[in-house]
Amino acid sequence: MGPSFPLLSAIWQYALLALLISFAYDRHKDSLRNQYYTLEFQRKGPRLMTKKECLVDKNLDLLRKKSCGNIEDVRTVGERGFVLFRNLVPINQTRKIRKVVENFRPNDRYRCGCNTAIEPVICRPSDRWFYDEIPDTMRILEATMRRIQSQTTANYRYSKLGKKFSIQSGEFSGINPWPYPFQYINEISEYMDSMKSQELRVLLTKYTGLPMHQGRHGWHQDGGPIHKFFLVVRKEDPEHANLKMMPWDAYRFCQPTESAEYRSNGGWQGESGYYYFDIEKITCMPHLEVGDVVFFREDVYHDTQDVIKDRMALIFNVVTA
């Protein structure tokens, strides 16, 4: 005989009770976490803002200064999402890496960092290349990653850095400005900063062989879980061709309605939803020089400042668990 109806009813009731208890426990944990985040934000910056307040430029400027002002503090990676290390890699090591790039054929070099559809294999060295050719640089980055993990708040919800890591391959990424005055077109037209424009320029580069893309990238996330070390190995001008990065701690003061679109250069980009504010108003954009390294998490929105001056960087992929 199968189990009686009262027994089935009791089992169902206990299962439902267990489900409700589990749900209540999860909600309680979420509530405690939210209280912790709110207290942390209030302690480290201004209070959470309303939609109307987030449209006021001076409020956004306050958020930006609060976050970007300590961009070199490794302890804040879990909150902001990135950190800057000045002069981390010695000049003799960056010079060695730069010579590798200079030995690329020009037709290959300008496509490094464009798009996987047209990027030559030489732009993405193997794991073995990194450890065989630049072991000193790898040791510096591994030590830096251990420092990041040890000093990042362990229980912070958004740290995403894990306890273990490995640096696995990477890519060269360049900025190749058009001749004067055409390099300024990107700064005039909002369309040139859009993803559609980037895709079109990739196709033009692919089928014409001309350097149409320039290495321009609009706001995007790299995805992962693969974090990045961004090492500058060649740069014509510290004030141009920099990284723009959206600090998560500043962003969370002005939560989005749907969290998909962003505003760049006065125009909405993306597919669904809106931010309450212009993302450019809270952007951190340090002026980078050769030897500087930026570490940023896979979820950090970042963009290219401009393509007015030449730049080459080597990006290292960091996998954590």
Residue frames relative to the residue before (quaternion, step in Angstrom):
aa qw qx qy qz dx dy dz
M 1.0000 0.0000 0.0000 0.0000 0.00 0.00 0.00
G 0.4571 -0.6759 0.5045 0.2824 3.54 -1.09 0.70
P 0.6944 -0.4560 0.3345 0.4449 3.59 -1.23 0.11
S 0.5300 -0.6505 0.4487 0.3075 3.55 -1.06 0.79
F 0.6601 -0.5233 0.3685 0.3932 3.55 -1.26 0.42
P 0.6442 0.5115 -0.3481 0.4497 3.67 0.89 -0.76
L 0.6415 0.5234 -0.3309 0.4527 3.58 1.07 -0.76
L 0.6431 0.5150 -0.3164 0.4703 3.57 0.95 -0.86
S 0.6421 0.5301 -0.3145 0.4558 3.54 1.02 -0.86
A 0.6577 0.5062 -0.3096 0.4640 3.58 0.99 -0.87
I 0.6391 0.5228 -0.3230 0.4624 3.59 0.98 -0.87
W 0.6520 0.5182 -0.3062 0.4611 3.57 0.97 -0.89
Q 0.6674 0.5057 -0.3081 0.4516 3.56 0.94 -0.88
Y 0.6610 0.4980 -0.3080 0.4692 3.59 1.00 -0.85
A 0.6361 0.5258 -0.3257 0.4612 3.59 1.03 -0.78
L 0.6541 0.5060 -0.3036 0.4732 3.56 1.01 -0.87
L 0.6419 0.5240 -0.3202 0.4592 3.56 1.02 -0.84
A 0.6469 0.5183 -0.3122 0.4641 3.57 0.98 -0.90
L 0.6410 0.5244 -0.3185 0.4612 3.57 1.04 -0.81
L 0.6637 0.5032 -0.3008 0.4645 3.57 0.96 -0.88
I 0.6446 0.5137 -0.3230 0.4651 3.57 1.01 -0.83
S 0.6450 0.5183 -0.3172 0.4634 3.59 0.99 -0.86
F 0.6520 0.5135 -0.3100 0.4637 3.57 0.98 -0.89
A 0.6653 0.5041 -0.3027 0.4601 3.58 0.94 -0.93
Y 0.6409 0.5284 -0.3220 0.4542 3.58 1.05 -0.82
D 0.6542 0.5071 -0.3104 0.4675 3.59 0.97 -0.87
R 0.6451 0.5111 -0.3216 0.4682 3.59 0.99 -0.83
H 0.6354 0.5269 -0.3288 0.4588 3.57 1.04 -0.78
K 0.6484 0.5053 -0.3181 0.4723 3.59 0.96 -0.85
D 0.6418 0.5171 -0.3250 0.4639 3.58 0.97 -0.85
S 0.6400 0.5311 -0.3213 0.4530 3.56 1.01 -0.84
L 0.6598 0.4987 -0.3066 0.4711 3.58 0.95 -0.87
R 0.6458 0.5148 -0.3242 0.4612 3.59 0.99 -0.85
N 0.6614 0.5107 -0.3112 0.4527 3.58 0.91 -0.91
Q 0.6263 0.5238 -0.3390 0.4674 3.56 1.03 -0.75
Y 0.6425 0.5244 -0.3189 0.4588 3.57 1.02 -0.84
Y 0.6666 0.4999 -0.3149 0.4546 3.59 0.87 -0.94
T 0.6565 0.5201 -0.3143 0.4468 3.56 0.91 -0.92
L 0.6595 0.5008 -0.3076 0.4687 3.59 0.94 -0.87
E 0.6354 0.5270 -0.3254 0.4611 3.57 1.03 -0.80
F 0.6659 0.4999 -0.3025 0.4639 3.59 0.91 -0.92
Q 0.6765 0.4902 -0.3026 0.4588 3.58 0.93 -0.90
R 0.6465 0.5174 -0.3204 0.4601 3.57 1.09 -0.69
K 0.7809 0.3733 -0.1714 0.4706 3.57 0.94 -0.90
G 0.8159 0.0993 -0.0509 0.5673 3.58 1.14 -0.22
P 0.7195 -0.3944 0.3064 0.4825 3.58 -1.23 -0.24
R 0.6490 -0.5211 0.3727 0.4102 3.60 -1.23 0.29
L 0.6539 -0.4855 0.3949 0.4252 3.54 -1.31 0.28
M 0.3082 -0.7967 0.5026 0.1332 3.56 -0.88 0.94
T 0.4879 -0.6313 0.5165 0.3108 3.52 -1.23 0.49
K 0.6976 -0.4542 0.3399 0.4377 3.55 -1.30 0.23
K 0.6631 0.5122 -0.3081 0.4505 3.58 0.91 -0.89
E 0.6677 0.5028 -0.3017 0.4588 3.58 0.96 -0.86
C 0.6579 0.5274 -0.3096 0.4395 3.58 1.10 -0.69
L 0.6216 0.5205 -0.3484 0.4703 3.57 1.24 -0.08
V 0.5785 0.5714 -0.3688 0.4504 3.58 1.31 -0.04
D 0.4725 -0.7256 0.4244 0.2647 3.57 -0.55 1.19
K 0.6673 0.5137 -0.3306 0.4261 3.59 0.87 -0.83
N 0.6103 0.5349 -0.3543 0.4646 3.60 1.12 -0.56
L 0.6633 0.4960 -0.2967 0.4754 3.56 0.98 -0.87
D 0.6247 0.5372 -0.3351 0.4571 3.56 1.07 -0.74
L 0.6157 0.5393 -0.3363 0.4658 3.58 1.10 -0.70
L 0.6446 0.5117 -0.3125 0.4743 3.58 0.99 -0.85
R 0.6574 0.5245 -0.3098 0.4435 3.56 0.92 -0.94
K 0.6856 0.4879 -0.2914 0.4549 3.58 0.82 -0.96
K 0.6308 0.5462 -0.3338 0.4384 3.57 1.05 -0.80
S 0.7253 0.4240 -0.2385 0.4871 3.57 0.96 -0.89
C 0.7367 0.4379 -0.2458 0.4529 3.58 0.72 -1.06
G 0.5647 0.6337 -0.3789 0.3686 3.57 1.17 -0.47
N 0.7698 0.2514 -0.1699 0.5616 3.60 1.16 -0.49
I 0.1375 0.8467 -0.4988 0.1244 3.54 1.07 0.83
E 0.6903 0.4591 -0.2812 0.4834 3.61 1.19 -0.38
D 0.5219 0.6173 -0.4146 0.4180 3.59 1.29 0.17
V 0.3398 -0.7884 0.4787 0.1836 3.58 -0.26 1.28
R 0.5940 0.6020 -0.3653 0.3889 3.61 1.12 -0.54
T 0.6987 0.4851 -0.2714 0.4503 3.60 1.17 -0.44
V 0.3427 0.7605 -0.4949 0.2433 3.60 1.23 0.16
G 0.6555 0.5377 -0.3160 0.4259 3.58 0.94 -0.86
E 0.7137 0.4299 -0.2526 0.4919 3.58 1.10 -0.59
R 0.7547 0.3728 -0.2057 0.4992 3.57 0.85 -0.98
G 0.4502 -0.7070 0.4388 0.3240 3.59 0.99 -0.82
F 0.8018 0.1103 -0.0620 0.5840 3.62 1.19 -0.20
V 0.0961 -0.7743 0.6238 0.0452 3.52 -1.31 0.39
L 0.3117 -0.7505 0.5612 0.1570 3.56 -1.14 0.73
F 0.1147 -0.7588 0.6387 0.0556 3.55 -1.04 0.92
R 0.2655 -0.7835 0.5459 0.1324 3.57 -0.49 1.20
N 0.8673 0.0197 -0.0313 0.4965 3.56 -1.08 0.88
L 0.2057 0.8211 -0.5092 0.1556 3.56 1.01 0.78
V 0.7641 0.2873 -0.1560 0.5561 3.57 0.97 -0.86
P 0.4692 -0.7022 0.4569 0.2793 3.63 -0.67 1.07
I 0.6397 -0.5758 0.3682 0.3515 3.53 -1.19 0.68
N 0.6253 0.5422 -0.3576 0.4326 3.62 1.01 -0.65
Q 0.6608 0.4914 -0.3074 0.4768 3.59 1.12 -0.63
T 0.6525 0.4849 -0.3260 0.4825 3.61 0.98 -0.73
R 0.6084 0.5477 -0.3540 0.4523 3.59 1.09 -0.65
K 0.6357 0.5285 -0.3226 0.4609 3.59 1.02 -0.79
I 0.6644 0.4876 -0.3008 0.4798 3.58 0.97 -0.85
R 0.6386 0.5420 -0.3278 0.4370 3.57 0.99 -0.84
K 0.6253 0.5412 -0.3417 0.4464 3.60 1.04 -0.73
V 0.5936 0.5609 -0.3590 0.4518 3.57 1.11 -0.66
V 0.6791 0.4894 -0.2831 0.4681 3.56 0.91 -0.97
E 0.6656 0.5224 -0.3062 0.4362 3.57 0.94 -0.87
N 0.6414 0.5158 -0.3217 0.4680 3.57 1.22 -0.37
F 0.4911 0.6315 -0.4445 0.4029 3.59 1.28 -0.07
R 0.5334 -0.5678 0.4996 0.3788 3.57 -1.18 0.45
P 0.5874 -0.5990 0.3977 0.3716 3.64 -0.93 0.76
N 0.6411 0.5410 -0.3231 0.4380 3.57 1.02 -0.80
D 0.6732 0.4566 -0.2858 0.5066 3.59 1.18 -0.58
R 0.6513 0.5663 -0.3247 0.3869 3.54 0.92 -0.96
Y 0.7116 0.4628 -0.2935 0.4396 3.61 0.81 -0.88
R 0.6566 0.4997 -0.3238 0.4630 3.60 1.21 -0.23
C 0.4694 0.6672 -0.4484 0.3652 3.59 1.26 -0.04
G 0.8081 0.2237 -0.1901 0.5108 3.56 -0.67 1.10
C 0.4925 0.6739 -0.4334 0.3399 3.59 1.25 -0.05
N 0.7028 -0.3359 0.3295 0.5336 3.53 0.38 -1.31
T 0.5699 -0.6239 0.4026 0.3521 3.59 -1.00 0.76
A 0.5733 0.6091 -0.3776 0.3972 3.59 1.20 -0.46
I 0.8053 0.2176 -0.1047 0.5415 3.60 1.08 -0.65
E 0.5147 0.6646 -0.4109 0.3529 3.58 1.26 -0.12
P 0.3947 -0.7227 0.5080 0.2529 3.63 -0.71 0.97
V 0.6461 -0.5475 0.3756 0.3765 3.55 -1.19 0.61
I 0.6055 0.5974 -0.3510 0.3914 3.57 1.05 -0.74
C 0.6164 0.5628 -0.3412 0.4322 3.60 1.20 -0.47
R 0.7381 0.3308 -0.1928 0.5556 3.59 1.25 -0.36
P 0.1694 -0.8198 0.5385 0.0966 3.63 0.17 1.21
S 0.5576 -0.6135 0.4524 0.3286 3.55 -1.22 0.54
D 0.6821 -0.4560 0.3662 0.4389 3.56 -1.32 0.23
R 0.6506 0.5406 -0.3126 0.4321 3.55 0.94 -0.92
W 0.6120 0.5655 -0.3562 0.4228 3.59 1.00 -0.79
F 0.6541 0.5362 -0.3245 0.4236 3.59 0.86 -0.92
Y 0.7431 0.4050 -0.2322 0.4795 3.57 0.87 -0.91
D 0.6628 0.4948 -0.3128 0.4669 3.61 1.13 -0.51
E 0.7784 0.3864 -0.1773 0.4619 3.58 0.90 -0.98
I 0.8117 0.1266 -0.0581 0.5672 3.62 0.97 -0.72
P 0.0287 0.8525 -0.5212 0.0291 3.63 0.75 1.00
D 0.6250 0.5461 -0.3498 0.4345 3.61 1.04 -0.72
T 0.6503 0.5036 -0.3088 0.4775 3.57 1.00 -0.83
M 0.6414 0.5248 -0.3254 0.4552 3.58 0.99 -0.79
R 0.6402 0.5159 -0.3324 0.4621 3.60 0.99 -0.76
I 0.6295 0.5268 -0.3339 0.4634 3.59 1.03 -0.77
L 0.6978 0.4735 -0.2784 0.4597 3.58 0.86 -0.93
E 0.6298 0.5224 -0.3424 0.4617 3.58 1.02 -0.68
A 0.6451 0.5028 -0.3134 0.4825 3.58 1.00 -0.82
T 0.6443 0.5211 -0.3159 0.4620 3.58 1.04 -0.79
M 0.6503 0.5122 -0.3175 0.4626 3.58 1.00 -0.79
R 0.6284 0.5159 -0.3398 0.4728 3.59 1.01 -0.71
R 0.6327 0.5240 -0.3239 0.4692 3.56 1.05 -0.76
I 0.6373 0.5282 -0.3262 0.4566 3.58 0.96 -0.87
Q 0.6936 0.4803 -0.2858 0.4544 3.58 0.82 -0.98
S 0.6821 0.4983 -0.2988 0.4440 3.59 0.97 -0.78
Q 0.7619 0.3854 -0.2034 0.4792 3.59 1.07 -0.65
T 0.5492 0.5921 -0.4111 0.4228 3.58 1.24 -0.07
T 0.5714 -0.6086 0.4242 0.3509 3.57 -0.94 0.88
A 0.4300 -0.7607 0.4265 0.2335 3.56 -0.47 1.23
N 0.7801 0.3486 -0.1916 0.4830 3.60 0.89 -0.85
Y 0.4239 0.7021 -0.4816 0.3089 3.58 1.16 0.31
R 0.5399 -0.6954 0.3761 0.2889 3.52 -0.66 1.18
Y 0.7812 0.3798 -0.1720 0.4647 3.57 0.94 -0.87
S 0.3822 0.7447 -0.4904 0.2426 3.62 1.15 0.19
K 0.0381 -0.8666 0.4962 0.0360 3.62 1.02 -0.85
L 0.5070 0.6872 -0.3994 0.3334 3.58 1.15 0.44
G 0.3641 -0.7740 0.4650 0.2283 3.59 1.24 -0.18
K 0.5391 -0.6161 0.4702 0.3296 3.54 -1.35 -0.26
K 0.7471 0.2795 -0.1777 0.5764 3.58 1.25 -0.37
F 0.0332 -0.8036 0.5940 0.0152 3.57 -1.17 0.47
S 0.0391 -0.7508 0.6549 0.0759 3.52 -1.36 0.23
I 0.3195 -0.7237 0.5794 0.1962 3.57 -1.06 0.77
Q 0.0169 -0.8388 0.5386 -0.0773 3.54 -0.36 1.31
S 0.8483 -0.1698 0.0634 0.4975 3.54 -0.44 1.28
G 0.0258 -0.7874 0.6158 0.0114 3.57 -1.27 -0.38
E 0.3042 -0.7532 0.5500 0.1940 3.56 -1.21 -0.41
F 0.4319 -0.6255 0.5733 0.3059 3.51 -1.32 0.38
S 0.0446 -0.7982 0.6007 -0.0099 3.56 -0.98 0.88
G 0.0643 -0.8494 0.5234 -0.0187 3.55 -0.53 1.19
I 0.2739 -0.6794 0.6461 0.2142 3.50 -1.42 0.29
N 0.0368 -0.8098 0.5844 -0.0357 3.57 -0.71 1.12
P 0.2077 -0.8302 0.5036 0.1184 3.61 0.09 1.24
W 0.4907 -0.6169 0.5271 0.3176 3.52 -1.21 0.61
P 0.6323 -0.5197 0.3897 0.4222 3.63 -1.20 0.31
Y 0.6015 -0.5540 0.4404 0.3706 3.54 -1.23 0.56
P 0.6545 -0.2365 -0.7168 -0.0439 1.63 -1.91 1.68
F 0.3729 0.7896 -0.4413 0.2066 3.58 1.29 0.12
Q 0.5714 0.6109 -0.3938 0.3811 3.60 1.14 -0.44
Y 0.6424 0.5390 -0.3262 0.4362 3.60 1.23 -0.36
I 0.4210 0.7152 -0.4705 0.2997 3.61 1.23 -0.05
N 0.6233 0.5628 -0.3415 0.4220 3.59 1.00 -0.81
E 0.6938 0.4827 -0.2799 0.4553 3.57 1.03 -0.75
I 0.6539 0.5149 -0.3081 0.4609 3.59 1.23 -0.37
S 0.7912 0.3142 -0.1366 0.5066 3.54 0.89 -0.98
E 0.4304 -0.6865 0.5262 0.2580 3.59 -0.90 0.95
Y 0.5991 0.5896 -0.3617 0.4033 3.57 1.06 -0.71
M 0.6372 0.5549 -0.3320 0.4194 3.59 1.01 -0.78
D 0.6720 0.4802 -0.2905 0.4831 3.59 1.22 -0.41
S 0.5652 0.6336 -0.3689 0.3780 3.58 1.27 -0.15
M 0.6254 -0.5409 0.4092 0.3859 3.56 -1.27 0.39
K 0.6144 0.5527 -0.3559 0.4363 3.61 1.02 -0.71
S 0.6442 0.5162 -0.3167 0.4673 3.56 1.01 -0.82
Q 0.6436 0.5245 -0.3246 0.4531 3.58 0.97 -0.84
E 0.6560 0.5127 -0.3103 0.4588 3.57 0.93 -0.91
L 0.6482 0.5158 -0.3185 0.4608 3.58 0.99 -0.82
R 0.6801 0.4917 -0.2961 0.4562 3.58 0.93 -0.87
V 0.5878 0.5519 -0.3652 0.4654 3.57 1.15 -0.58
L 0.6647 0.4995 -0.2996 0.4680 3.58 0.94 -0.89
L 0.6464 0.5152 -0.3211 0.4622 3.58 0.97 -0.84
T 0.6411 0.5143 -0.3184 0.4723 3.57 1.02 -0.81
K 0.6606 0.5340 -0.3017 0.4328 3.55 0.97 -0.92
Y 0.7989 0.3484 -0.1663 0.4611 3.57 0.82 -1.01
T 0.7216 0.3948 -0.2624 0.5046 3.61 1.19 -0.29
G 0.3967 -0.7240 0.4753 0.3042 3.57 1.18 -0.53
L 0.5607 0.6020 -0.3848 0.4186 3.58 1.29 -0.01
P 0.5152 -0.6606 0.4472 0.3133 3.63 -1.06 0.66
M 0.0501 0.8433 -0.5306 0.0693 3.58 0.53 1.18
H 0.6656 0.5574 -0.3209 0.3784 3.58 0.99 -0.80
Q 0.2031 -0.8307 0.4831 0.1880 3.58 1.01 -0.86
G 0.5244 -0.6238 0.4286 0.3901 3.61 1.18 -0.28
R 0.3858 0.7370 -0.4701 0.2950 3.54 1.27 0.30
H 0.0021 -0.7808 0.6247 -0.0088 3.59 -1.00 0.87
G 0.3238 -0.7268 0.5721 0.1990 3.56 -0.90 0.93
W 0.7458 -0.3663 0.2757 0.4833 3.58 -1.27 -0.14
H 0.2282 0.7601 -0.5805 0.1820 3.57 -0.87 0.99
Q 0.3375 -0.6685 0.6116 0.2554 3.52 -1.41 0.18
D 0.4595 -0.6859 0.4878 0.2836 3.57 -1.08 0.68
G 0.3611 -0.7310 0.5057 0.2819 3.59 1.08 -0.59
G 0.0399 0.8321 -0.5511 0.0484 3.54 -1.18 0.08
P 0.4399 0.2171 -0.6482 -0.5825 1.51 -1.67 -1.85
I 0.2746 0.7266 -0.5786 0.2487 3.57 -0.06 1.33
H 0.1909 -0.7885 0.5788 0.0828 3.56 -0.47 1.23
K 0.3531 -0.7700 0.5079 0.1562 3.58 -1.25 0.30
F 0.1630 -0.6716 0.7058 0.1555 3.46 -1.38 0.57
F 0.1310 -0.7918 0.5956 0.0336 3.58 -0.76 1.08
L 0.0442 -0.8233 0.5647 -0.0362 3.57 -0.30 1.31
V 0.3028 -0.7447 0.5700 0.1696 3.58 -0.78 1.05
V 0.0907 -0.8210 0.5632 0.0242 3.59 -0.65 1.11
R 0.7827 0.0246 -0.0407 0.6205 3.60 1.24 -0.33
K 0.1275 0.7951 -0.5796 0.1249 3.57 -0.87 0.93
E 0.3967 -0.7527 0.4857 0.2004 3.52 -0.74 1.09
D 0.8123 0.0171 0.0587 0.5801 3.58 0.95 -0.87
P 0.4420 -0.7180 0.4655 0.2692 3.65 -0.66 1.05
E 0.6864 0.5089 -0.2913 0.4301 3.60 1.11 -0.57
H 0.7464 0.3331 -0.2047 0.5385 3.60 1.25 -0.07
A 0.8046 0.2854 -0.2265 0.4689 3.55 -1.38 0.32
N 0.3665 0.7351 -0.4866 0.2975 3.58 1.03 0.80
L 0.5258 -0.5898 0.5015 0.3523 3.54 -1.37 0.04
K 0.1659 -0.7237 0.6577 0.1272 3.53 -1.09 0.80
M 0.0301 -0.8198 0.5710 -0.0323 3.59 -0.80 1.02
M 0.3615 -0.7320 0.5405 0.2033 3.54 -1.02 0.86
P 0.2875 -0.7736 0.5371 0.1746 3.62 -0.56 1.10
W 0.4381 -0.7281 0.4624 0.2531 3.57 -0.67 1.08
D 0.6283 0.5434 -0.3676 0.4181 3.61 0.97 -0.68
A 0.6620 0.4763 -0.3078 0.4900 3.59 1.03 -0.73
Y 0.6291 0.5639 -0.3287 0.4222 3.57 0.98 -0.85
R 0.6995 0.5132 -0.2917 0.4028 3.58 0.88 -0.94
F 0.5382 0.5916 -0.4256 0.4234 3.57 1.21 -0.11
C 0.7593 0.2404 -0.1362 0.5892 3.58 1.23 -0.48
Q 0.1389 -0.8378 0.5226 0.0756 3.57 0.37 1.23
P 0.4556 -0.6885 0.4928 0.2747 3.59 -1.04 0.78
T 0.5687 -0.5883 0.4454 0.3635 3.57 -1.26 0.32
E 0.8131 0.1186 -0.0425 0.5683 3.59 0.93 -0.88
S 0.3188 -0.8194 0.4227 0.2199 3.57 1.32 -0.39
A 0.5685 0.5849 -0.4271 0.3902 3.61 0.83 0.81
E 0.7527 0.3610 -0.2315 0.4996 3.60 0.85 -0.82
Y 0.1223 -0.7559 0.6349 0.1022 3.51 -1.29 0.31
R 0.3658 -0.7233 0.5417 0.2226 3.52 -1.19 0.43
S 0.0178 0.8032 -0.5926 0.0590 3.54 -0.81 1.03
N 0.8466 0.0005 -0.0363 0.5310 3.57 -0.85 1.00
G 0.7401 -0.4503 0.2301 0.4433 3.55 0.96 0.87
G 0.7310 0.3838 -0.2455 0.5079 3.63 1.21 -0.10
W 0.4762 -0.6681 0.4871 0.2993 3.57 -1.07 0.71
Q 0.1112 -0.7737 0.6219 0.0473 3.56 -0.99 0.91
G 0.6502 0.5409 -0.3696 0.3848 3.59 -1.13 0.45
E 0.5693 -0.6535 0.4207 0.2680 3.53 -1.29 -0.17
S 0.8312 0.0109 0.0228 0.5554 3.63 0.90 -0.72
G 0.7973 0.2943 -0.2201 0.4788 3.54 -1.12 0.68
Y 0.2159 -0.7673 0.5910 0.1241 3.56 -1.32 0.24
Y 0.3773 -0.6400 0.6042 0.2883 3.49 -1.23 0.51
Y 0.5618 -0.6066 0.4454 0.3436 3.52 -1.23 0.46
F 0.8061 0.2312 -0.0574 0.5417 3.55 1.15 -0.49
D 0.5880 -0.5434 0.4631 0.3802 3.51 -1.36 0.18
I 0.4331 -0.7381 0.4577 0.2413 3.57 -0.52 1.20
E 0.5802 0.6019 -0.3681 0.4071 3.58 1.16 -0.57
K 0.6339 0.5790 -0.3286 0.3935 3.57 1.13 -0.64
I 0.7471 0.3360 -0.2282 0.5261 3.61 1.19 -0.31
T 0.3964 0.7647 -0.4363 0.2604 3.57 1.31 0.14
C 0.2647 -0.7070 0.6310 0.1787 3.53 -1.16 0.75
M 0.0579 0.8045 -0.5867 0.0726 3.58 -0.81 0.96
P 0.0895 -0.8154 0.5708 0.0360 3.61 0.17 1.23
H 0.4335 -0.6617 0.5432 0.2813 3.57 -1.14 0.65
L 0.1909 -0.8354 0.5122 0.0574 3.54 -0.28 1.32
E 0.1267 -0.7669 0.6253 0.0699 3.52 -1.22 0.66
V 0.6980 -0.4597 0.3346 0.4353 3.56 -1.28 0.30
G 0.7618 0.3234 -0.2684 0.4930 3.57 -0.86 1.02
D 0.5636 0.5749 -0.3902 0.4468 3.59 1.25 -0.29
V 0.1262 -0.7786 0.6126 0.0510 3.55 -1.15 0.72
V 0.1370 -0.7513 0.6404 0.0816 3.55 -1.03 0.89
F 0.1543 -0.7388 0.6462 0.1127 3.55 -0.97 0.89
F 0.1067 0.7933 -0.5975 0.0480 3.59 -0.86 0.89
R 0.5298 -0.6450 0.4646 0.2956 3.52 -1.14 0.79
E 0.6554 -0.5483 0.3622 0.3724 3.54 -1.25 0.47
D 0.6930 0.4848 -0.2827 0.4525 3.61 1.15 -0.47
V 0.5090 0.6661 -0.4194 0.3484 3.61 1.23 -0.02
Y 0.3536 -0.7041 0.5760 0.2178 3.57 -0.86 0.99
H 0.0802 0.7993 -0.5904 0.0779 3.58 -0.85 0.96
D 0.1612 -0.7840 0.5991 0.0204 3.52 -1.24 0.59
T 0.4801 -0.6240 0.5243 0.3243 3.55 -1.30 0.27
Q 0.4924 -0.6726 0.4631 0.3011 3.59 -0.82 0.97
D 0.7417 -0.2636 0.2204 0.5761 3.57 0.74 -1.10
V 0.3406 -0.7151 0.5662 0.2282 3.56 -1.31 0.09
I 0.2796 0.7908 -0.4886 0.2403 3.53 1.05 0.86
K 0.7935 0.1955 -0.0846 0.5700 3.58 1.08 -0.74
D 0.5958 -0.5982 0.4212 0.3314 3.55 -1.25 0.57
R 0.1181 0.7766 -0.6141 0.0757 3.57 -1.15 0.73
M 0.0349 -0.7638 0.6428 0.0467 3.55 -1.18 0.64
A 0.0485 -0.7908 0.6102 -0.0039 3.55 -0.94 0.95
L 0.2537 -0.7110 0.6258 0.1963 3.53 -1.27 0.40
I 0.1709 -0.8003 0.5726 0.0487 3.55 -0.68 1.18
F 0.1913 -0.7804 0.5907 0.0733 3.55 -0.88 1.04
N 0.3249 -0.7403 0.5584 0.1859 3.60 -0.91 0.92
V 0.1072 -0.7942 0.5977 0.0234 3.57 -0.80 1.07
V 0.1234 -0.7904 0.5990 0.0343 3.56 -0.61 1.18
T 0.0867 -0.8121 0.5768 0.0185 3.59 -0.79 1.02
A 0.0773 -0.7850 0.6133 0.0405 3.54 -1.24 0.46
